[in-house]
């Protein structure tokens, strides 16, 4: 049984930074893909960033150059460093793990960007 628990969300001003963490319990193979998605009110869930075992990462165009995804395989944790935050980054952020044809999701953490 895989469980993902996010933390690090909160309220910050535009231009600020946040670091989200996703701790995975249960077995996630190192070849598994981990990523972050977000869902703003009234919008569909969208991909923010993903990372593979070889370090290859992919980002939504809207966050390129501002967000960085990383993964600590020893701690079984994924991170999302978010800089230069904008109001349009406001959303619930979800951690995702995908392997063996199955998606696993965390419960989400709220990120609000407002002055």
C-alpha positions as CSV (number, residue, x, y, z in Angstrom):
1,X,0.0,0.0,0.0
2,X,1.5,3.3,-1.1
3,X,0.6,6.5,0.7
4,X,1.8,10.0,-0.2
5,X,1.7,12.8,2.3
6,X,2.3,16.4,1.2
7,X,3.3,19.3,3.4
8,X,4.7,22.8,3.0
9,X,1.7,24.7,1.6
10,X,0.6,28.0,2.9
11,X,-0.1,31.6,2.2
12,X,2.7,33.7,0.7
13,X,2.9,37.1,-1.1
14,X,3.6,37.4,-4.8
15,X,7.2,36.9,-5.5
16,X,7.7,34.7,-2.5
17,X,8.8,31.1,-2.3
18,X,7.6,27.8,-0.9
19,X,9.0,24.3,-0.7
20,X,6.5,21.4,-0.9
21,X,7.5,18.0,0.4
22,X,5.9,14.6,-0.4
23,X,6.8,11.7,1.8
24,X,6.0,8.3,0.4
25,X,5.3,5.3,2.6
26,X,5.2,1.9,1.2
27,X,7.2,0.6,-1.7
28,X,7.9,2.9,-4.6
29,X,10.4,1.5,-7.0
30,X,13.2,3.8,-7.9
31,X,12.1,3.5,-11.5
32,X,8.8,4.9,-10.6
33,X,7.9,8.4,-11.8
34,X,7.0,11.0,-9.2
35,X,5.5,14.4,-9.8
36,X,3.4,17.3,-8.7
37,X,0.0,18.4,-10.1
38,X,-2.2,21.2,-9.1
39,X,-5.9,22.1,-9.3
40,X,-7.2,25.7,-9.1
41,X,-10.9,26.4,-8.3
42,X,-13.0,25.8,-11.3
43,X,-10.2,24.3,-13.3
44,X,-9.0,20.8,-14.1
45,X,-6.0,19.2,-12.4
46,X,-2.9,20.0,-14.4
47,X,0.7,18.7,-14.4
48,X,3.2,20.9,-12.8
49,X,6.4,18.8,-12.8
50,X,7.6,15.2,-13.0
51,X,10.9,13.5,-12.3
52,X,12.3,10.2,-13.4
53,X,15.1,8.1,-11.9
54,X,17.7,9.3,-14.4
55,X,17.1,12.8,-13.1
56,X,15.1,13.8,-16.2
57,X,12.5,16.3,-15.2
58,X,9.7,18.0,-17.1
59,X,7.7,21.1,-16.3
60,X,4.6,22.9,-17.3
61,X,5.5,25.9,-19.4
62,X,3.9,28.2,-16.8
63,X,6.4,27.2,-14.1
64,X,9.6,26.7,-16.1
65,X,12.5,28.7,-14.6
66,X,10.6,29.2,-11.4
67,X,9.9,25.7,-10.0
68,X,12.3,22.9,-9.4
69,X,11.4,19.3,-8.7
70,X,13.8,17.0,-6.9
71,X,13.7,13.6,-5.3
72,X,15.6,12.0,-2.3
73,X,15.6,8.3,-2.9
74,X,16.9,7.5,0.6
75,X,14.2,9.5,2.3
76,X,11.6,8.4,-0.3
77,X,10.6,12.0,-0.6
78,X,9.9,14.4,-3.5
79,X,10.2,18.1,-3.3
80,X,8.9,21.1,-5.3
81,X,10.8,24.3,-4.8
82,X,8.6,27.2,-5.9
83,X,10.1,30.6,-6.5
84,X,8.8,33.9,-7.9
85,X,5.3,32.8,-7.0
86,X,2.4,34.4,-8.8
87,X,-1.3,34.7,-7.9
88,X,-2.1,32.3,-10.7
89,X,-0.1,29.6,-8.9
90,X,-2.8,29.5,-6.3
91,X,-4.1,25.9,-6.2
92,X,-4.2,22.7,-4.3
93,X,-1.0,20.9,-5.1
94,X,-1.0,17.1,-5.3
95,X,1.8,14.7,-5.1
96,X,1.7,11.8,-7.6
97,X,3.6,8.5,-8.0
98,X,3.2,6.3,-11.0
99,X,4.5,2.9,-11.5
100,X,3.3,-0.5,-12.7
101,X,0.4,1.1,-14.5
102,X,-1.0,2.7,-11.3
103,X,-1.4,6.3,-10.1
104,X,-1.1,7.1,-6.5
105,X,-2.1,10.5,-5.1
106,X,-1.7,12.4,-1.9
107,X,-4.4,14.4,-0.2
108,X,-3.2,17.7,-1.4
109,X,-1.8,20.9,0.1
110,X,-3.2,24.3,-0.4
111,X,-0.9,27.0,-1.8
112,X,-2.3,30.5,-1.8
113,X,-0.5,33.5,-3.3
114,X,-2.0,36.8,-2.2
115,X,-0.9,40.2,-1.0
